[in-house]
Amino acid sequence: MITGEDIRRAYDTIKPYLRRTPVGEVELAALTESARGTSQAGVVLKLEQLQCAGSFKARGAFANLLLREVPSAGVVAASGGNHGVAVAYAADRLGVPAKIFVPTVSAPAKVERIRQLGADLVVGGDRYADALAAAQRWTAESGALSVHAFDQHETLLGQGSLGLELAEQVTDLDTVLVPVGGGGLIAGMAAYFAGTIRLVGVEPDDAPTLTYARAAGQPTDAPAGGIAADALAPRRIGDLTFPIIESLVSDVVLVDEESIRHAQHTLWQALRLVAEPAAAVGVAALITGAYRPEPGERLAVVISGANTTLAGLDPVAGSASTDYRRQRYGST
């Protein structure tokens, strides 16, 4: 188990390379119609989509490259997209060679960003697990340093720094909604908070890695599809992350694909915030009622990344969102 002090020491090393991303408070009614006319308190958004390289993954990437000895062969990473962008970004900043493996499901915006950052990019296989297998083979052949997207001690230290920042920015939190894929972000944050606040994981219906693991009592294979498959569908939760999550994370909830799209559109229309699908799952949980805050509950939601294009937020997406809202709430 890593500690809050471990995370603080790591943060002292990596923070010169990071942005201290802001928080913003909005009325819950701005995100979901079910809160209109109620006395619900505001919701704090941790705007990690403004982080270097477009997502929280930069924290773990810099932790690996700065806290471990990097060989002359450089670094190698497998990613659905965001981790690859982050490792490529960190490697570029630090002058380190990087080879990144991503599956064909990766969003074009993320693939192009990795190329722009000068990494040696390999696109192949259908899912993250395929990219991981290819990266492991390259590690064995080349001697490059493997930088795991979530199941690595230094990755957890880096991701936990988001919790450290949030605790300093908002001192009276009760609950934080956190996107879950392999579990690196929520496990790192859980290690920092150490049970002092309630952490709730949010997963897509089509990629329920933590839900399956909790049902089985251990990491196990889960479906790996859906709109957020390039960020929240590693097939199984991490072996390092799962024990931390089991000890310190209160709950996990599921959201469907249409609610994720609606949450993306709501963040753009109501707040002019761009979020990729994986980053919008916490807001989707509020929209659907998968998570219902208690009156007076001080709630934060992590908006984890924005490596996407604006095409998904155009009027066509808006009409789909309106149709979904009508269907769920009977409202225009």
C-alpha positions as CSV (number, residue, x, y, z in Angstrom):
1,M,0.0,0.0,0.0
2,I,1.4,3.4,-1.0
3,T,0.8,6.3,1.4
4,G,-0.1,9.9,1.2
5,E,3.5,10.8,2.1
6,D,4.8,8.7,-0.7
7,I,2.5,10.6,-3.1
8,R,3.6,13.9,-1.7
9,R,7.3,13.1,-2.2
10,A,6.6,12.0,-5.8
11,Y,4.5,15.2,-6.4
12,D,7.4,17.3,-5.3
13,T,9.5,15.7,-8.1
14,I,6.9,15.8,-10.9
15,K,5.1,19.1,-10.3
16,P,7.5,21.3,-12.2
17,Y,6.4,19.4,-15.3
18,L,2.6,19.5,-14.6
19,R,-0.2,22.0,-14.5
20,R,-2.0,22.4,-11.2
21,T,-5.4,22.0,-12.9
22,P,-8.2,24.2,-11.6
23,V,-11.5,23.3,-9.9
24,G,-14.8,24.9,-10.7
25,E,-18.1,24.7,-8.9
26,V,-21.4,24.4,-10.7
27,E,-25.0,24.0,-9.6
28,L,-26.1,20.4,-9.9
29,A,-29.1,21.6,-11.9
30,A,-26.8,22.8,-14.6
31,L,-25.8,19.1,-15.2
32,T,-29.1,17.3,-14.7
33,E,-32.7,18.3,-14.9
34,S,-33.6,15.9,-12.0
35,A,-32.0,18.5,-9.6
36,R,-34.0,21.5,-10.8
37,G,-36.1,23.0,-8.1
38,T,-34.1,21.3,-5.4
39,S,-31.7,22.7,-2.8
40,Q,-28.8,20.5,-3.8
41,A,-25.4,22.0,-3.2
42,G,-23.0,22.7,-6.0
43,V,-20.8,20.1,-7.6
44,V,-17.0,20.7,-7.8
45,L,-15.4,19.7,-11.1
46,K,-11.7,18.9,-11.1
47,L,-10.7,20.0,-14.6
48,E,-8.0,17.5,-15.4
49,Q,-8.7,17.8,-19.1
50,L,-6.6,20.9,-18.9
51,Q,-3.6,18.8,-17.8
52,C,-0.5,18.6,-19.9
53,A,-1.0,16.2,-22.8
54,G,-4.8,16.5,-22.3
55,S,-5.4,14.1,-19.4
56,F,-4.5,13.1,-15.9
57,K,-2.2,10.4,-17.4
58,A,0.7,12.9,-17.6
59,R,1.0,12.6,-13.8
60,G,1.9,8.9,-14.0
61,A,4.0,9.3,-17.1
62,F,6.3,11.9,-15.5
63,A,6.4,9.9,-12.3
64,N,7.8,6.9,-14.2
65,L,10.3,8.8,-16.2
66,L,11.6,10.9,-13.3
67,L,11.5,8.3,-10.5
68,R,13.0,5.3,-12.4
69,E,16.2,4.9,-14.2
70,V,15.6,5.2,-18.0
71,P,17.9,3.1,-20.2
72,S,19.4,4.3,-23.4
73,A,16.7,2.3,-25.3
74,G,14.2,4.7,-23.8
75,V,10.6,3.8,-22.8
76,V,7.8,1.8,-24.1
77,A,4.1,1.9,-23.3
78,A,0.9,0.3,-24.4
79,S,-2.2,2.5,-24.3
80,G,-5.7,2.9,-25.5
81,G,-4.6,6.5,-26.3
82,N,-4.3,8.9,-23.3
83,H,-1.4,7.1,-21.6
84,G,0.4,6.9,-24.9
85,V,0.0,10.6,-25.5
86,A,1.2,11.3,-21.9
87,V,4.3,9.1,-22.2
88,A,5.1,10.5,-25.6
89,Y,4.7,14.0,-24.1
90,A,6.9,13.3,-21.1
91,A,9.5,11.6,-23.2
92,D,9.6,14.6,-25.6
93,R,10.0,17.0,-22.7
94,L,12.8,14.9,-21.1
95,G,14.6,14.0,-24.4
96,V,13.9,10.3,-24.1
97,P,13.2,7.9,-27.0
98,A,9.6,6.5,-26.8
99,K,7.8,3.6,-28.5
100,I,4.0,3.5,-28.1
101,F,1.7,0.7,-29.0
102,V,-2.0,1.4,-29.4
103,P,-5.0,-0.7,-30.7
104,T,-7.0,0.2,-33.7
105,V,-9.9,1.3,-31.5
106,S,-7.8,4.3,-30.3
107,A,-9.4,7.7,-31.2
108,P,-7.8,9.4,-34.2
109,A,-7.1,12.5,-32.2
110,K,-5.0,10.5,-29.8
111,V,-3.1,8.6,-32.5
112,E,-2.3,11.9,-34.3
113,R,-1.1,13.6,-31.1
114,I,1.3,10.7,-30.3
115,R,2.7,11.1,-33.8
116,Q,3.1,14.8,-33.4
117,L,5.1,14.3,-30.2
118,G,7.7,12.3,-32.1
119,A,7.2,8.9,-30.6
120,D,7.6,5.7,-32.6
121,L,4.0,4.7,-32.9
122,V,2.7,1.2,-33.7
123,V,-1.1,0.7,-34.3
124,G,-2.3,-2.9,-34.2
125,G,-4.8,-5.3,-32.6
126,D,-8.4,-4.6,-31.6
127,R,-8.1,-3.7,-28.0
128,Y,-5.7,-2.5,-25.3
129,A,-4.8,-6.0,-24.3
130,D,-3.4,-6.6,-27.8
131,A,-1.3,-3.4,-27.6
132,L,0.0,-4.5,-24.2
133,A,1.1,-7.9,-25.5
134,A,3.0,-6.2,-28.3
135,A,4.6,-3.7,-25.9
136,Q,5.7,-6.6,-23.6
137,R,7.4,-8.3,-26.5
138,W,9.2,-5.1,-27.5
139,T,10.3,-4.6,-23.9
140,A,11.9,-8.1,-23.9
141,E,13.6,-7.5,-27.2
142,S,14.9,-3.9,-26.7
143,G,15.5,-3.5,-23.0
144,A,13.4,-0.3,-23.0
145,L,11.7,0.7,-19.7
146,S,8.1,-0.4,-19.7
147,V,5.7,2.3,-18.4
148,H,2.4,0.6,-17.5
149,A,-0.8,2.6,-17.9
150,F,-2.1,1.8,-14.5
151,D,-0.5,-1.3,-12.8
152,Q,2.8,0.2,-11.8
153,H,4.0,1.6,-8.5
154,E,5.2,4.9,-9.9
155,T,2.1,5.3,-12.0
156,L,0.0,5.1,-8.9
157,L,2.2,7.7,-7.2
158,G,1.7,10.1,-10.1
159,Q,-2.1,9.6,-10.4
160,G,-2.5,10.0,-6.6
161,S,-1.2,13.5,-6.9
162,L,-4.6,14.5,-8.4
163,G,-6.1,13.6,-5.0
164,L,-3.4,15.7,-3.2
165,E,-4.2,18.7,-5.4
166,L,-8.0,18.3,-4.9
167,A,-7.6,18.0,-1.2
168,E,-5.7,21.3,-1.1
169,Q,-8.2,23.0,-3.4
170,V,-11.4,21.9,-1.7
171,T,-11.1,21.2,2.0
172,D,-14.6,20.0,2.9
173,L,-15.2,17.2,0.4
174,D,-17.5,14.3,1.2
175,T,-17.4,12.3,-2.1
176,V,-15.5,12.2,-5.4
177,L,-16.7,10.4,-8.5
178,V,-13.8,9.0,-10.5
179,P,-13.7,7.3,-13.9
180,V,-12.4,3.7,-13.8
181,G,-10.6,1.7,-16.4
182,G,-7.6,-0.2,-15.1
183,G,-8.0,1.5,-11.7
184,G,-4.8,3.6,-11.6
185,L,-6.4,6.9,-11.0
186,I,-8.9,5.8,-8.4
187,A,-6.4,3.6,-6.6
188,G,-3.8,6.4,-6.5
189,M,-6.4,8.8,-5.1
190,A,-7.7,6.3,-2.6
191,A,-4.1,5.8,-1.3
192,Y,-3.8,9.5,-0.8
193,F,-7.2,10.0,0.9
194,A,-6.8,6.8,2.9
195,G,-10.5,6.5,3.7
196,T,-11.0,10.1,4.8
197,I,-13.6,10.7,2.1
198,R,-15.9,8.6,0.0
199,L,-14.6,7.6,-3.5
200,V,-17.0,6.1,-6.0
201,G,-15.8,4.6,-9.3
202,V,-17.8,5.1,-12.5
203,E,-17.6,2.7,-15.4
204,P,-19.4,2.3,-18.7
205,D,-21.8,-0.7,-19.0
206,D,-19.7,-2.0,-21.9
207,A,-16.4,-2.0,-19.9
208,P,-17.2,-3.0,-16.3
209,T,-13.7,-4.0,-15.2
210,L,-14.1,-3.1,-11.5
211,T,-17.6,-4.3,-11.3
212,Y,-16.6,-7.8,-12.6
213,A,-13.5,-7.9,-10.3
214,R,-15.6,-7.0,-7.2
215,A,-18.1,-9.7,-8.1
216,A,-15.3,-12.3,-8.5
217,G,-13.3,-11.1,-5.6
218,Q,-10.2,-10.7,-7.8
219,P,-9.2,-9.2,-11.1
220,T,-10.9,-11.0,-13.9
221,D,-11.7,-10.5,-17.6
222,A,-14.6,-8.3,-18.4
223,P,-16.2,-6.9,-21.6
224,A,-14.0,-4.3,-23.3
225,G,-16.2,-2.2,-25.7
226,G,-18.3,0.8,-26.0
227,I,-17.9,4.5,-26.7
228,A,-15.0,4.9,-24.1
229,A,-13.2,1.7,-25.1
230,D,-10.0,3.7,-25.9
231,A,-9.7,4.9,-22.3
232,L,-11.8,2.7,-20.0
233,A,-11.6,-0.8,-21.4
234,P,-8.4,-2.6,-20.5
235,R,-10.3,-5.9,-20.1
236,R,-9.3,-6.4,-16.4
237,I,-8.6,-4.2,-13.4
238,G,-4.9,-4.1,-12.3
239,D,-3.4,-6.6,-9.9
240,L,-1.8,-3.7,-7.9
241,T,-4.8,-1.4,-8.1
242,F,-7.5,-3.9,-7.0
243,P,-6.4,-4.5,-3.4
244,I,-6.2,-0.7,-2.8
245,I,-9.6,-0.2,-4.4
246,E,-11.1,-3.0,-2.3
247,S,-9.8,-1.5,0.9
248,L,-10.5,2.1,0.3
249,V,-13.1,2.7,-2.4
250,S,-16.7,2.8,-1.3
251,D,-18.6,1.8,-4.4
252,V,-18.7,1.5,-8.2
253,V,-21.6,2.4,-10.5
254,L,-22.3,1.8,-14.1
255,V,-23.6,4.2,-16.8
256,D,-24.8,3.5,-20.3
257,E,-23.4,4.7,-23.6
258,E,-26.2,7.2,-24.3
259,S,-25.9,8.8,-20.9
260,I,-22.1,9.3,-21.6
261,R,-22.9,11.0,-24.9
262,H,-25.5,13.1,-23.1
263,A,-23.0,14.1,-20.4
264,Q,-20.4,15.1,-23.0
265,H,-23.0,17.3,-24.7
266,T,-24.2,18.8,-21.4
267,L,-20.7,19.7,-20.3
268,W,-20.2,21.5,-23.7
269,Q,-23.6,23.2,-23.9
270,A,-23.9,24.2,-20.3
271,L,-20.3,25.0,-19.3
272,R,-18.3,25.1,-22.6
273,L,-16.1,22.2,-21.3
274,V,-14.7,19.7,-23.8
275,A,-14.5,16.2,-22.4
276,E,-13.9,12.9,-24.1
277,P,-16.4,10.1,-23.4
278,A,-14.3,8.5,-20.6
279,A,-14.0,11.9,-18.9
280,A,-17.8,12.4,-18.8
281,V,-18.8,9.2,-17.0
282,G,-19.0,10.9,-13.6
283,V,-21.5,13.5,-15.0
284,A,-23.4,10.6,-16.7
285,A,-23.8,9.0,-13.2
286,L,-25.4,12.2,-12.0
287,I,-27.6,12.5,-15.1
288,T,-28.9,9.0,-14.8
289,G,-29.2,8.8,-11.1
290,A,-26.6,6.0,-10.9
291,Y,-25.2,8.2,-8.2
292,R,-27.6,10.4,-6.2
293,P,-25.9,12.9,-3.8
294,E,-27.5,13.4,-0.4
295,P,-28.8,16.9,0.5
296,G,-25.8,19.0,1.5
297,E,-23.3,16.4,0.3
298,R,-20.1,18.1,-0.9
299,L,-19.4,16.3,-4.2
300,A,-16.5,16.5,-6.7
301,V,-16.3,14.9,-10.2
302,V,-13.1,14.3,-12.0
303,I,-13.2,15.4,-15.6
304,S,-10.2,13.3,-16.6
305,G,-9.3,14.2,-20.2
306,A,-10.2,16.0,-23.5
307,N,-8.2,14.2,-26.2
308,T,-11.1,14.3,-28.6
309,T,-12.4,16.4,-31.5
310,L,-15.3,18.8,-31.5
311,A,-17.2,16.7,-34.0
312,G,-18.9,14.8,-31.2
313,L,-20.3,18.1,-29.8
314,D,-21.9,19.4,-33.0
315,P,-25.7,19.9,-33.5
316,V,-26.1,16.3,-34.6
317,A,-24.8,15.1,-31.2
318,G,-27.0,17.7,-29.6
319,S,-30.1,16.4,-31.2
320,A,-29.2,12.8,-30.1
321,S,-28.7,14.2,-26.6
322,T,-32.1,15.9,-26.7
323,D,-33.8,12.7,-27.8
324,Y,-32.1,10.8,-24.9
325,R,-33.3,13.5,-22.4
326,R,-36.9,13.3,-23.7
327,Q,-36.8,9.5,-23.5
328,R,-35.5,9.4,-19.9
329,Y,-37.2,12.4,-18.4
330,G,-40.1,13.1,-20.7
331,S,-38.9,16.7,-21.1
332,T,-37.5,18.9,-23.8
